[in-house]
Each structure stands twice: as structure tokens, then as C-alpha cells.
């Protein structure tokens, strides 16, 4: 979790910088070489819905549900416990899980999650304490990495609370190296909220890195995180992803149309898709959003391109485009306002240099036909239309 600070809405500067090619122009020469997360990680994390109220029973029930309700088969593979699972360190420094909440230990819980065809993730902090005051990993990087490996952990999220005076690139590199020598392949999720310009160093350190402060379950917060993460599109790619934070879909603070927009925008940005709702009791509408196979396919496209804004024809109207491995593109027509608006997408401007194309609507699952030069439709307020566009040659 990030410290809750006032966040600037960088939308205007983001769009201008993207248009001029000034932001995110530096592509790192290398990415972290652990061979993991070649497409954006998909899974579930406990924090957005449950906060500190985590337990062995919750994680077991969540894994059971994900295996049974289609989440696992839709691609959500990581089950990640966030803060509050740990309480102390033993005399030899080994991290200790809460014996009341996790009576059988973390290793046994990881094995249970694995038995459901899922992967297991855990949380720590680069500082002396976690955001909720539990033991951090500072000074115990190698020991903790080996402990997690012995527990068969597949994914570690490392936060940045209680880290005053520490150097973020150095601290995260320590844990990267500790994980690399732990004896187990472990996805490394960096969570320092974009405060230390992770786009300059994180691609060679972690598989994903937070570009923003914590998301909140409301339209304005989702758009703020969208605008910030949009600035750094050129550094994302297979094995290394910008992370605008976990999904809020299904937590109740937005409408279903807003949640469809949230999910579509994370997908076109090639963002990690970490569900943050209670998957045990989610509504049919939430399930339909989170398990939309055509939208997930855009996020998971193997080319690994992050979508960008290609046109803003009017205030609160945006056209996003993402290149796909098959030579086509995905387009999101975003209406940020509350009033229905007609939005047009020009194929050339969107990066598809053909005179005509076939278009499919990814939310209605309908083939819309062949179109020359562009496509236009009316988009409801606080909503999107998401399209897959295939060239006709």
C-alpha cells in the first residue's frame, strides 16, 4: 500500500508529452532476466477488499472459488496474500506467520493453492516494517527470499513503507538478487508507488512496478492512475510491466459501465490484472467483466505493447490504441464525461495503415463488419467501447 498523499491529475501533461514523444522515451537496454511474467501477471490480491483481515481460511476459500468459478481458467493464476500475514521474527531471524490466522503455516497454504492449479504469492516491505507495522525485509533480504522459496512461493510483492533514508533502486536490487539466488523462480512485484521514478530502473529489477499511489474504488481515482501510468508506455514489454495498481472491479464503488471501462483500460495498457474483489461471492455482472476472454486476450497479447492515447478530439474524449502480435490493433473509445458522446477512431491515426478493416466489439462480442478509414459510435458517459481491428489487405 502507498502512503495516502494528495495526487496530481496529470492528464493534460500526459497527453501533451505522449504526443510530443517526450515522456517514457528512454527504453532500458535490458529487462530483468528471470524468464517470468512474459505477459502481464493475472491473479488475485487480498488488499483491496479485505485489507488486514487475511487468514488461512480466506485464502483456501478464495483458491477453491477461483478453481471452480472460471477465474483460474480465464487466466487468473496468482493468489497473493497482502500485508498482515506476518507477526514477528524468530530468534534466528526467520519471519513468523500469525499462528492464529495461519495455523498450518504458509508453506502448507501455498501447497494447497498449488493443488488447485494456482500459484501462490506473498507480501513484504523493503523497509524496517510493513505499512501495517509488521516486520519488513530490510536486513533480511537473503533470509526472507530463501524462506519464501522453501514455502514454494511463486510471487512476491515488496512495498516501500518505513523506508526513510533508503535508496529505492539499491534496496529493490538487493531483493531481486536474493530472489534470483533463492533456488526458485519467483515473480518480483515492486510497489514503491512511482515515488522514486521506477521507470528509470525497475525494468532491470522487477517484473512489474507500481507507477502510481494506491487506487481507490471510484471513477476519478481510476482515471488518475490511468493518466500517470500512460506516460511510461515505451518501457513496458515481455517480463517487465507498468503497474497502475490492482483492479477494483466488483468492490461496489463504481457502476458496471465504469468497471468495464476500468478493465478495458488496464487491458489496453498491458497492465497486470490482479482482481481485488471477493471472488467467492461476486455477482454475475462482475464475473462477466473479469472473465471477458476477448478483453483478456488484448491484455495478454504476446507482443507486449502498452497501448497509448492516439487522439483526444475533445475534452474528456480519448482514443487509445494498442498494437497486437497478429498485425491488428485494439482500440478503446473512452468517454470520461457523464454525457453520451460520439467518438470516431481513424485507422491511420490509430496505427493501422490500411484503407479498410474488419471490426469486432469486444463487449457485445459482435462482428461489426468492414469499415473504410475510420469507425464512429456513440459512447455513454463514464464508459468505453472496445474494439479489435483487423486489417483487410
N, C-alpha and C positions, 0 to 999 in steps of 0.2 A: 504494500500500500504506500501511497505517497503521502507526505505531509500535505495537509489541506491548505493551499495558498491560493491567492487570487490569480486567476488565469486570464491572460490577454486573448481576445479573439483576433487571431492573426489572419483572418480570411482574406482581407484586401491585399495585404502584403504577400501572402502566399500565392495568390493568383498572379499578381504582377511579377513576382520573382520566377514563377514557373514559366510565364510567358516569355520572359527575357532570358531564361536559361541560367539564372544567377544562383539559384538555390539548389543544393543537392547535386551540383555539377561534378564534384570530386568523387570518382568511383575508386574504392580501395583496390589496390593491386592484388590482394588475396583475401580469401574468406577463411573463417575457422575451418580446419580440415579434418573434422571428426566424422565426416560422411553421413551426418544425420540431418533431419529436417530438410530434405531436398525439395519438399513442398511445405507450405505453411502448416505448422502443427495444428491439429484439431483435437479437442478433448473437452474436459470439464474441470472447473476450479471452484473450490468451496466458498471463496471470499464474498463475492457479490451478493449472494443470497443468505449465507449462514454466518458470515463474519467469524468470530472467535468460537462459535458454537459447533465445533467439529468433534467427531467421535468415530470409533471403530464401526459402530452400528450404522452411522450415516454413510460412511464410505462403502461398506459392504452393500447396503441397500441401493446406493447410487450405482455401483457396479452391476448389481443384479438388474436394475432397471435399464441401464444402457445396453446390456446384452439382450434384453427382452423386447424393448420398445422401438428398436430400429436405429438408435443413436450410434451404436458401435458399427452396424453395417453401413450406415451413412458416412462413416469415416472418422467419427469421434473416438479416438483410441486412448488418450491420456486421461487418467483420473488423478487429479492433483489436489493434495491437502495443502491449504494455505496456512497462515500463521496460527499459532496456539496449540499445536500438537505436542510441543516440547516444553519441559518444565525446569530442567536443571542439567548439570553435568556431573558425572560420576567422579570419584577420586582420581581416576586416570585420565579425566578429560572427556570421556565419551559422552555424547549427547544422550539425554534420557527423555523418552516419551512419557507423557502423562499416563501413569499406571491405572488411573481410574477410567479415563476416557478411552484408552487403548490397552485394555488388559492383556491382550495376547501379543502386544508388541508390533512394531511397524513392519518387521520382516514377514511375519505371518500374514499381516494385512496385504502387503504387496503380493505375496504368493496367491492370496485369494483373488485379488484383482486380476492377476495373470491367468488364473484358472477360468476366468470369464472371457478370455480372448482380448483383454485390455492391457494397457501399460500403466505403470504407477509413477506418480510424481509427488514431490515434496517441496517444502519451502524452507528457506533460511534467509539470513541477512548478512551483508558484508561487514556490518558494524559490530559493536560490542553486544548490542541487544537488538531484537526484532522490533518492529513497530509497536507491538503489543507487550514489549518488555520481557520477552523470553530470551534465552541465550542466543547470541549471534555467533557467526562463524569466525569472527576476527581472531587470529592467532591459532585457529584450529582448522585451517583450510584442508590440509592434507588428511588429518584425522577424520574430519567430517566426510570428506569425499570417499575415503575408504569405508567408513561406516555405512554410508548410503549405498555404495556398491555391494557391501555384504548383505544389505537388506533387499537387494535386487531392484533398486530404484532405477527408473528409466529417464527421469526428467527432474531437473532441479531449477526452481525459481529463486533467485537471490535478490533481496530487497536492499534498500540503502538508508534505512533509519539508523540513528545513533552512530553516524559515521563522520562526525565533525572532525575536520583536520586530516582526513584520509584522502588519498588520491584515487579517484574512481577507476581510471584506466589500470593503475597498478594493482588495486585490490581485486578487481574482476579478473585480471590476468592471472593472479595467484590462484584463484579458484578454478579458472579454465585449466591451468596446468595440473592442479590437483585432480580434477575430474579425468583429465587425459591419462593420468597415471594410476587411476583407481582400479583398473582391471575390468571395467565395464563401460560400454558405450552409453553415455548419458547426455541427453539434450540439455543445453545450458541457456536458461532464460534470464536475461539481465533486466532488472527492474529499478533503475535509478531515475526514472520519470523524465528523462531528457534534460535534466539539470546540468549535466556535465558534457553536453554535446556528444552523445554516444555515436551519432552518425559518423564522427571522425575516427573512432577507434573500435567501436563494438563489433563491426563485421569480422574482424580478425580475432575476436574474443568469444562471442556467443553466437548462438543460433537465432536468437531473437532478442530485441532490446526495446524497452519502452521508450517511446518518443514523447510521451505526454504524462501529465498528472493523472490521478485516478478518474475514471469515468464515473458519472452519476447517471441514474436511470431517468434521464429527461432529455428531450429533444435538443435543447441548447448545449448541453454538455457533450452529447454525441457529436454535434457539429463542430464544437471547439476542438475536440480530439481529431476529428477528420481533417480540419484545416491545418493543424500542426503537423500531423503525420504526412500530409500531402506534399510538404516541402522537400522531402528527402527520398523521392521515388527512385533516383538513379543508383542508390547504394543497395537496394534490395535485390535478392536473387536466390537461386537454389542454395539452401544451407544457411541463409542469413536474411532475416526479415525485420522490417519495421513493425513495431507492435503498438497500436493505438489504444490498447488495453482490452480487457475481456468483454464478452458480449453481455448485454443487459436484457436480451430478448426473453420475454416471459416473466419478468420480475414485477410488472404491473405499473410502471411509471410512464409508459408511453402507449399509444394506440397500436393496434396491429399493423396499420399502414406505416407508422413510424418505425416499428420494429422491422418490417420488410425493408424499409429504406436503410436502416442501420445494418442489417445483414447484407444487403446488396452492396453497400459502400465498403464494408470490410472485405467483401469478396473481390470487388474490383481493385482494391488496394493490395491484394495478395497479403492480407493481414492474417495472423493466426486466428483461428476460430475456436475460442475457448468458451464454451457455454458457461453461464454463470447463474442459471436458474435452478429450481428444484425439479430435476428431471423425473422424479418419482411421481409427481402429481401434475405435470404440465398439461395445459389444455390442448385440444386438437389443433387449434389455430397456431399455438406456439410450436407444436411438433411439426406442423406443415412448413412453417418458416425455417426452422432449424434443419429440417431434413430435405429441403428442396434440392434434388440431385443436380439440377441444371445450374443453379447458382453455386453450389459447392464445386462443381466442375470448373467454373471460372476461377475460383479461388485456388484450386489445386492444379491448375494448368501447369504442365511441366516446363514451359518456357520460363516461368518465374518472373514475368514482368509485372511491375506495380503500375496500376492504372493512374492516369493523370487527367487533370482538367484540360480539355482542348478548346472549350468555348464557354464564355459567360455572356449570353446575348442580352441579358437584362439583370438588374439587381435581384438576387435570390433565385436565379435560374442558372443551372450549370449542366454542361455536357461532359461526361467522363468517358474515357476510352482506355481499353487495355488490350495489348497485343496477345494473341494466342498462338500456340505451337502449330496449329493446322493452317496458319496463314490468315485466319479470320480475326475478328476483334469482338470484344464485348463492349457494350455501351450502356451507361446509366444516365437517364434523363432525370435530374434532381430538381424538385421544386421545394426550395427551403421556405417559401412563404406559406401563408394559410389560405391563399386564394388559388383556385384552379387556373392553370396557365398552359397555353400551347407552347411546346418546345420542339425545335427542329434540330436534327443531327445531320450534318453534311458528311458524307463518307470520306472525302478527301481530307477535310479538316480533322476528322477522327483518326486518320492514319491509314485508311484503306483506299489505295489509289486505283480505283476501278470506276467504271461508269455505272455499273448496276450490281446489286447484291440481293441475296435472299436473307430475310429477317425472321427471327423467331423470338417471341415474347417468352421470357423465362419464368414469369409468374403465372401467366394464363396457360403456359405450355402449348401455345398455339403457333403454327407457322403462319406468318402474316403475308407471305408472298414475295414477289420480286419488286424491287424499287430502283429507280434511277436517281443517282446523285445524292438523294437525301431521304430522310424519313421524319415525319412530324406527327405528333399526337398531343392530346390534352392530358396533363398530369395533375392529379388532385393536389390539394395543399398538403404540405408535410408528407410527401410521398415520392416514389420513383416509378419509372418504367425501366425495366432492364431487358436488354436485347442481346442476342447473339447474331452477328452479321457475318455472312459467308460470301466471299467474292464470287461473281459469275464471270468466268473467263472464256 
